[in-house]
Amino acid sequence: MFHWAQCVWRKIQDAGLQAAYLQKGAVHEYLKKIMSLPFLPAEKIPAERERLRAQATTHTLLIVTDYVESTWVNPSSFYPPSTWSVFKKTVRTNNDVEGWHNALNKMANGKSKLPFYLLVPQLQKEAALVALNVKLVWMRKVSRT
C-alpha cells in the first residue's frame, strides 16, 4: 500500500499537481479518491477508476488517472488490482517484513554483504524461532499485540 501510494504521489508530482494537491481543494479531493483505490475490493477498482476518469476536469488529472490505469488497473498490467487491493486484509503494510529485515541486518553486525556461510546459520536461528513462536501461539502462551 505504501509503495503504491508513493508511486502515485510521484506521478502527481511529475504532472505538476503537487501544489494543487496541497491546497486541499477539488484537485486534492479527486487525487485522494485515486489514492484510496486500494481500499476497494479488487473487482470494483476498474469500474471506480472509470468513474473517476469521467470526473477528471483537466489534462493533468487525466495524466495521473491514465497512469493508474496503464500501470495498476489494466488486467494486463504488471500489478493488477488483485495484487495491491487491501480490502478486508488484516495486515496492510509490510512493516513486519521491514522489521525482520532490520533485525537480520543487526545480526549481520552491520556487514552489507553477508557471506552465505554466515547467513545460513542466522536463517536457521530464525527458523527455530518461528517454530517456537508457532507452538507458543497454539498453546495460547503468546499473542500478537
Backbone hydrogen bonds in HBPLUS format (Angstrom, degrees):
<---DONOR---> <-ACCEPTOR-->    atom                        ^
c    i                          cat <-CA-CA->   ^        H-A-AA   ^      H-
h    n   atom  resd res      DA  || num        DHA   H-A  angle D-A-AA Bond
n    s   type  num  typ     dist DA aas  dist angle  dist       angle   num
A0005-ALA N   A0001-MET O   2.96 MM   4  6.20 172.0  1.96 157.1 158.3     1
A0006-GLN N   A0002-PHE O   2.86 MM   4  6.06 150.2  1.95 145.9 155.4     2
A0007-CYS N   A0003-HIS O   2.95 MM   4  6.16 153.6  2.03 144.5 150.2     3
A0008-VAL N   A0004-TRP O   3.02 MM   4  6.35 162.8  2.05 155.1 159.7     4
A0009-TRP N   A0005-ALA O   2.81 MM   4  5.95 156.0  1.87 146.0 153.5     5
A0010-ARG N   A0006-GLN O   2.98 MM   4  6.22 153.3  2.05 144.5 150.9     6
A0011-LYS N   A0007-CYS O   3.12 MM   4  6.43 151.0  2.21 143.1 150.7     7
A0012-ILE N   A0008-VAL O   2.88 MM   4  6.22 151.2  1.97 149.5 158.2     8
A0013-GLN N   A0009-TRP O   2.93 MM   4  6.26 155.4  1.99 149.6 155.9     9
A0014-ASP N   A0010-ARG O   2.80 MM   4  6.07 158.4  1.84 147.8 154.4    10
A0015-ALA N   A0011-LYS O   2.90 MM   4  6.07 145.3  2.02 145.2 153.7    11
A0017-LEU N   A0012-ILE O   2.99 MM   5  5.38 164.1  2.01 163.7 158.8    12
A0016-GLY N   A0013-GLN O   2.94 MM   3  5.08 155.7  2.00 106.1 113.8    13
A0021-TYR N   A0017-LEU O   2.86 MM   4  5.99 154.4  1.92 154.3 162.0    14
A0022-LEU N   A0018-GLN O   3.01 MM   4  6.25 155.3  2.07 149.7 155.8    15
A0023-GLN N   A0020-ALA O   3.27 MM   3  5.26 146.3  2.39  96.4 106.0    16
A0024-LYS N   A0021-TYR O   3.36 MM   3  5.96 169.5  2.37 116.4 118.9    17
A0029-GLU N   A0025-GLY O   3.05 MM   4  6.40 161.1  2.09 151.9 156.8    18
A0030-TYR N   A0026-ALA O   2.94 MM   4  6.15 162.2  1.98 150.9 155.5    19
A0031-LEU N   A0027-VAL O   2.94 MM   4  6.13 170.9  1.95 156.5 158.6    20
A0032-LYS N   A0028-HIS O   2.91 MM   4  6.08 150.5  2.00 150.5 159.0    21
A0033-LYS N   A0029-GLU O   3.12 MM   4  6.38 148.2  2.23 142.9 150.7    22
A0033-LYS N   A0030-TYR O   3.11 MM   3  5.23 121.3  2.47  96.4 110.8    23
A0034-ILE N   A0030-TYR O   3.09 MM   4  6.52 152.7  2.17 145.9 153.6    24
A0035-MET N   A0031-LEU O   2.85 MM   4  6.10 160.9  1.89 147.8 153.2    25
A0036-SER N   A0032-LYS O   2.92 MM   4  6.03 119.9  2.29 135.9 150.4    26
A0036-SER N   A0033-LYS O   3.21 MM   3  5.09 142.1  2.37  93.3 104.2    27
A0037-LEU N   A0034-ILE O   3.26 MM   3  5.62 167.7  2.28 113.1 115.6    28
A0039-PHE N   A0036-SER O   3.01 MM   3  5.77 162.4  2.04 125.8 131.2    29
A0040-LEU N   A0037-LEU O   3.02 MM   3  5.64 170.5  2.03 125.9 128.5    30
A0086-VAL N   A0038-PRO O   2.72 MM  48  5.62 161.6  1.76 146.0 151.7    31
A0044-LYS N   A0041-PRO O   2.91 MM   3  5.47 149.9  2.00 118.3 127.5    32
A0045-ILE N   A0042-ALA O   3.35 MM   3  5.42 150.7  2.44 101.4 109.5    33
A0048-GLU N   A0044-LYS O   3.14 MM   4  6.33 160.1  2.18 153.6 159.6    34
A0049-ARG N   A0045-ILE O   2.87 MM   4  6.02 158.5  1.91 158.2 164.2    35
A0050-GLU N   A0046-PRO O   3.00 MM   4  6.23 149.7  2.10 143.0 151.1    36
A0051-ARG N   A0047-ALA O   2.95 MM   4  6.24 154.9  2.01 145.4 152.3    37
A0052-LEU N   A0048-GLU O   2.87 MM   4  6.12 157.9  1.91 149.5 155.6    38
A0053-ARG N   A0049-ARG O   2.86 MM   4  6.06 147.8  1.96 141.3 150.7    39
A0054-ALA N   A0050-GLU O   3.11 MM   4  6.42 150.7  2.20 146.8 153.2    40
A0055-GLN N   A0052-LEU O   2.94 MM   3  5.02 136.3  2.13  98.5 111.7    41
A0056-ALA N   A0053-ARG O   3.17 MM   3  5.23 154.0  2.24 101.7 109.5    42
A0062-LEU N   A0058-THR O   3.14 MM   4  6.47 151.3  2.23 143.6 151.7    43
A0063-ILE N   A0059-HIS O   2.97 MM   4  6.33 140.4  2.13 143.2 154.4    44
A0064-VAL N   A0060-THR O   3.33 MM   4  6.68 157.4  2.38 144.3 147.5    45
A0065-THR N   A0061-LEU O   2.96 MM   4  6.21 166.9  1.98 151.4 155.6    46
A0066-ASP N   A0062-LEU O   2.74 MM   4  5.77 163.2  1.77 149.9 154.5    47
A0067-TYR N   A0063-ILE O   3.00 MM   4  6.13 147.4  2.11 139.5 148.5    48
A0068-VAL N   A0064-VAL O   3.01 MM   4  6.34 160.7  2.05 152.4 156.6    49
A0069-GLU N   A0065-THR O   2.98 MM   4  6.26 156.9  2.03 146.2 153.0    50
A0070-SER N   A0066-ASP O   2.85 MM   4  6.05 175.2  1.85 154.6 155.4    51
A0071-THR N   A0067-TYR O   2.88 MM   4  5.83 160.3  1.91 153.4 159.0    52
A0072-TRP N   A0068-VAL O   2.84 MM   4  5.19 149.9  1.93 133.1 142.8    53
A0073-VAL N   A0068-VAL O   3.02 MM   5  6.28 136.0  2.22 147.1 154.7    54
A0073-VAL N   A0069-GLU O   3.26 MM   4  4.64 135.7  2.47 106.7 118.5    55
A0074-ASN N   A0069-GLU O   2.82 MM   5  5.54 162.0  1.85 159.8 156.4    56
A0077-SER N   A0074-ASN O   2.79 MM   3  5.18 164.2  1.82 120.6 125.2    57
A0083-THR N   A0080-PRO O   2.87 MM   3  5.78 162.6  1.90 132.4 137.3    58
A0084-TRP N   A0081-PRO O   3.10 MM   3  5.35 143.3  2.24 106.3 116.4    59
A0085-SER N   A0081-PRO O   2.85 MM   4  5.58 137.8  2.02 165.9 166.0    60
A0089-LYS N   A0086-VAL O   3.04 MM   3  5.26 157.2  2.09 133.7 128.3    61
A0098-GLU N   A0094-ASN O   2.92 MM   4  6.24 162.4  1.95 156.9 162.6    62
A0099-GLY N   A0095-ASN O   2.83 MM   4  6.00 156.0  1.89 148.1 154.5    63
A0100-TRP N   A0096-ASP O   2.92 MM   4  6.16 155.7  1.98 146.2 152.8    64
A0101-HIS N   A0097-VAL O   2.85 MM   4  6.07 160.5  1.89 151.9 157.4    65
A0102-ASN N   A0098-GLU O   2.94 MM   4  6.16 155.0  2.01 144.7 151.5    66
A0103-ALA N   A0099-GLY O   2.94 MM   4  6.22 157.3  2.00 146.6 152.6    67
A0104-LEU N   A0100-TRP O   2.85 MM   4  6.12 154.7  1.92 150.3 157.7    68
A0105-ASN N   A0101-HIS O   2.92 MM   4  6.18 151.8  2.00 146.3 154.0    69
A0106-LYS N   A0102-ASN O   3.00 MM   4  6.35 148.4  2.11 144.7 153.3    70
A0107-MET N   A0103-ALA O   2.98 MM   4  6.32 150.6  2.07 145.7 153.7    71
A0108-ALA N   A0104-LEU O   3.11 MM   4  6.38 133.9  2.33 137.4 149.5    72
A0108-ALA N   A0105-ASN O   3.09 MM   3  5.01 128.8  2.36  91.5 105.5    73
A0109-ASN N   A0106-LYS O   2.97 MM   3  5.17 157.3  2.02 109.8 113.9    74
A0111-LYS N   A0108-ALA O   3.17 MM   3  5.59 164.8  2.20 114.3 119.0    75
A0118-LEU N   A0115-PRO O   2.93 MM   3  5.45 147.5  2.04 113.5 123.4    76
A0119-LEU N   A0115-PRO O   2.98 MM   4  6.25 145.2  2.10 148.4 159.2    77
A0119-LEU N   A0116-PHE O   3.08 MM   3  4.90 119.3  2.47  91.8 107.7    78
A0120-VAL N   A0116-PHE O   3.05 MM   4  6.17 166.8  2.06 163.7 162.5    79
A0122-GLN N   A0119-LEU O   3.05 MM   3  5.25 116.6  2.47 102.7 118.5    80
A0123-LEU N   A0119-LEU O   2.95 MM   4  6.27 158.4  2.00 158.8 165.6    81
A0124-GLN N   A0120-VAL O   2.91 MM   4  6.16 150.0  2.00 152.5 161.6    82
A0125-LYS N   A0121-PRO O   3.00 MM   4  6.27 152.9  2.08 144.9 151.2    83
A0126-GLU N   A0122-GLN O   3.01 MM   4  6.33 156.8  2.07 146.1 152.6    84
A0127-ALA N   A0123-LEU O   2.87 MM   4  6.10 156.3  1.93 146.9 153.2    85
A0128-ALA N   A0124-GLN O   3.01 MM   4  6.26 154.8  2.08 146.2 152.3    86
A0129-LEU N   A0125-LYS O   3.03 MM   4  6.33 152.9  2.10 146.9 154.4    87
A0130-VAL N   A0126-GLU O   2.94 MM   4  6.26 150.5  2.03 149.9 158.3    88
A0131-ALA N   A0127-ALA O   3.09 MM   4  6.39 164.7  2.11 151.4 154.0    89
A0132-LEU N   A0128-ALA O   3.03 MM   4  6.26 158.3  2.08 146.3 152.4    90
A0133-ASN N   A0129-LEU O   2.81 MM   4  6.01 163.6  1.83 152.2 156.8    91
A0134-VAL N   A0130-VAL O   2.89 MM   4  6.12 159.8  1.94 156.1 161.2    92
A0135-LYS N   A0131-ALA O   3.09 MM   4  6.29 160.8  2.13 145.5 150.6    93
A0136-LEU N   A0132-LEU O   2.93 MM   4  6.23 159.8  1.97 153.3 158.9    94
A0137-VAL N   A0133-ASN O   2.91 MM   4  6.12 153.9  1.98 148.8 155.7    95
A0138-TRP N   A0134-VAL O   2.98 MM   4  6.22 164.8  2.00 153.3 157.0    96
A0139-MET N   A0135-LYS O   2.99 MM   4  6.22 144.8  2.12 144.2 154.2    97
A0141-LYS N   A0136-LEU O   2.86 MM   5  5.15 162.2  1.90 161.3 158.8    98
A0140-ARG N   A0137-VAL O   2.89 MM   3  4.83 153.6  1.96 103.4 111.3    99
